[in-house]
Amino acid sequence: MRGFLLGLIVIVAMTLSVLAVRPGGFRRQLRLVARRFRIVLVLGGIFVFGSLIIRLAFRDGPIVDFGPAALGVALGAAFMILGRDPVPESSRTQE
């Protein structure tokens, strides 16, 4: 139990230190974390719903075997695109 609590404290400390070092300040980084968390929740819901549809529409075959994995890869790629940091205001005005 002590090892678990110590590990939890270390993970929180490392997360805070990494967020504090990144450019833009700590508050901006927490806003970006919250934004990515919302994106993950939406994509997770899409995965659950899509997996349900695959299981109900196809009883057996390769689609049932590889469909959820392909959906997960597609949603992971969508997260990589949607989860990027937005363009800062200062660089938008220079273009």
C-alpha positions in Angstrom: 0.0 0.0 0.0 2.9 2.4 0.8 4.4 1.7 -2.6 1.2 2.5 -4.4 0.8 5.8 -2.5 4.5 6.7 -3.1 4.1 5.9 -6.8 0.9 8.1 -7.0 2.7 11.0 -5.4 5.7 10.6 -7.8 3.4 10.5 -10.8 1.6 13.7 -9.7 4.9 15.4 -9.0 6.4 14.5 -12.3 3.2 15.6 -14.2 3.3 19.0 -12.4 6.9 19.5 -13.1 6.6 18.6 -16.8 3.6 20.9 -17.2 5.4 23.8 -15.4 8.4 23.6 -17.7 6.5 23.7 -20.9 6.1 27.1 -22.6 2.9 29.1 -22.0 2.7 28.8 -18.3 1.1 26.3 -15.9 -2.5 27.5 -16.3 -2.4 27.3 -20.1 -1.0 23.8 -19.9 -3.8 22.7 -17.5 -6.3 24.2 -20.0 -4.8 22.1 -22.8 -4.9 19.0 -20.6 -8.6 19.6 -19.9 -9.2 20.1 -23.7 -7.4 16.8 -24.5 -9.4 15.0 -21.8 -12.7 16.2 -23.3 -11.5 15.0 -26.7 -10.5 11.6 -25.2 -14.0 11.3 -23.6 -15.7 11.9 -26.9 -13.5 9.6 -28.8 -13.9 6.9 -26.1 -17.7 7.2 -26.5 -17.4 6.9 -30.2 -15.3 3.8 -29.7 -17.8 2.2 -27.4 -20.7 3.0 -29.7 -18.8 1.8 -32.8 -17.7 -1.4 -31.1 -21.4 -2.0 -30.1 -22.5 -1.5 -33.6 -19.8 -3.9 -34.9 -20.8 -6.6 -32.4 -24.5 -6.3 -33.2 -24.2 -6.0 -37.0 -21.7 -8.8 -37.5 -21.9 -12.0 -35.5 -18.7 -13.6 -36.7 -15.9 -13.1 -39.2 -12.9 -10.9 -39.7 -14.9 -7.7 -39.1 -15.7 -8.7 -35.6 -12.0 -9.7 -35.0 -10.3 -6.7 -36.6 -13.1 -4.0 -36.6 -12.6 -2.7 -33.1 -8.8 -2.6 -33.5 -9.1 -0.7 -36.8 -11.6 1.7 -35.2 -9.2 2.2 -32.3 -6.3 3.0 -34.6 -8.5 5.4 -36.6 -9.6 7.1 -33.4 -6.0 7.3 -32.2 -5.0 9.0 -35.4 -8.0 11.4 -35.0 -6.7 12.2 -31.4 -3.2 12.9 -32.8 -4.7 15.5 -35.1 -7.4 16.9 -32.8 -5.2 16.9 -29.7 -2.5 19.2 -31.0 -1.8 22.5 -29.3 -3.7 25.3 -30.9 -1.7 28.0 -32.8 -0.8 30.8 -30.4 -2.4 34.2 -30.9 1.0 35.9 -31.5 1.9 33.7 -34.5 -1.6 34.0 -36.1 -1.2 37.8 -36.5 2.2 37.5 -38.1 1.0 35.4 -41.0 
